[in-house]
Every structure is written in structure tokens, then in C-alpha cells.
Amino acid sequence: MKLLVGLLLILATVIAQASDRSIRCGNYLVHAGGGKSASNMYEVLKKCGEPVAQNGDTWIYEQGSMVRVLTFNFEGRLQRIESRRK
């Protein structure tokens, strides 16, 4: 029983801190991956607006009960999206 509870807690943590390939900003989608199909900084800014915080190539957005951490690569393409519950 303790093992099952432990596994469920680990699974909940992994899901809560999942890495997404895209997120919705209003009616728009922004895509990660770092390649040519990935959204660039200008596109993210245009679709999602100003981040609540940013530290160089890492931008943070709050969307409802979620915090989205967007990381851009050296070319300014969206490399990774991490989602966490507030």
C-alpha cells in the first residue's frame, strides 16, 4: 500500500512538472522544439504578451492555475516549455 501511494505521488509530481511541446495563448498556439517550426521570441511576445518575469532566455507566464516556464535557444527559438501548478 505504501509503495502504491509513493508511486502515485511521484506520478503526480512528474505530471505537474511536465514538459509540453506547445501551449495556448488566447486563440494562438506557440510551439517548442528549437527547430525552424518552433516559435521565436517575437512570435511568443506577440501571441502571449509580456511575461510576468524573465531572466535572459527564460520567460515565465502565469496562465490560470499554471506557471509556464519558456526557455529559448541561442537563435531565439522556443526550445522548451515546462508547466507547473501554482
C-alpha positions as CSV (number, residue, x, y, z in Angstrom):
1,M,0.0,0.0,0.0
2,K,2.8,2.4,0.9
3,L,4.5,1.6,-2.4
4,L,1.4,2.4,-4.3
5,V,0.9,5.8,-2.6
6,G,4.6,6.6,-3.2
7,L,4.3,5.8,-6.9
8,L,1.1,7.9,-7.2
9,L,2.9,10.9,-5.6
10,I,5.8,10.5,-8.0
11,L,3.5,10.3,-10.9
12,A,1.6,13.4,-9.8
13,T,4.9,15.3,-9.5
14,V,6.0,14.3,-12.9
15,I,2.7,15.3,-14.5
16,A,2.6,18.6,-12.6
17,Q,6.1,19.4,-14.0
18,A,5.6,18.1,-17.5
19,S,7.4,19.4,-20.5
20,D,5.0,20.5,-23.2
21,R,5.5,20.8,-26.9
22,S,3.1,23.7,-27.2
23,I,0.9,25.9,-25.2
24,R,-2.2,28.0,-25.9
25,C,-2.1,31.8,-25.6
26,G,-5.6,33.1,-26.2
27,N,-6.6,31.8,-29.6
28,Y,-3.0,31.1,-30.6
29,L,-0.5,28.2,-30.1
30,V,3.2,28.6,-29.6
31,H,5.4,25.6,-30.3
32,A,8.7,24.4,-28.7
33,G,11.4,22.2,-30.0
34,G,14.1,24.6,-31.0
35,G,13.9,23.8,-34.8
36,K,12.6,26.0,-37.6
37,S,9.0,25.1,-36.7
38,A,9.5,26.4,-33.2
39,S,8.1,29.8,-32.3
40,N,10.6,32.6,-31.9
41,M,10.7,35.2,-29.2
42,Y,8.9,37.9,-31.3
43,E,6.1,35.4,-32.1
44,V,5.7,34.4,-28.4
45,L,5.7,38.0,-27.3
46,K,3.0,38.9,-29.9
47,K,0.8,35.9,-29.1
48,C,1.3,35.6,-25.3
49,G,2.1,39.2,-24.3
50,E,4.8,40.3,-21.8
51,P,5.9,37.5,-19.4
52,V,5.4,38.1,-15.7
53,A,9.2,37.6,-15.3
54,Q,12.2,36.9,-17.5
55,N,15.8,36.1,-16.9
56,G,17.7,36.2,-20.2
57,D,16.4,33.3,-22.4
58,T,13.9,32.1,-19.8
59,W,10.4,33.7,-19.7
60,I,7.7,32.9,-17.1
61,Y,4.0,33.2,-17.8
62,E,1.1,32.6,-15.4
63,Q,-2.0,31.0,-17.0
64,G,-4.8,30.4,-14.6
65,S,-3.5,27.8,-12.0
66,M,-0.4,27.0,-14.1
67,V,3.0,28.6,-14.3
68,R,4.7,28.1,-17.7
69,V,8.5,28.4,-18.0
70,L,9.6,29.0,-21.6
71,T,13.2,28.6,-22.5
72,F,14.7,29.9,-25.7
73,N,17.8,28.6,-27.5
74,F,20.7,30.8,-28.7
75,E,18.8,31.5,-32.0
76,G,15.8,32.9,-30.1
77,R,13.7,29.8,-30.9
78,L,11.4,28.3,-28.2
79,Q,13.4,25.3,-27.0
80,R,11.4,24.0,-24.0
81,I,8.1,24.6,-22.2
82,E,7.7,23.5,-18.6
83,S,4.4,23.5,-16.8
84,R,3.9,23.6,-13.1
85,R,0.9,24.2,-10.8
86,K,1.0,27.3,-8.7
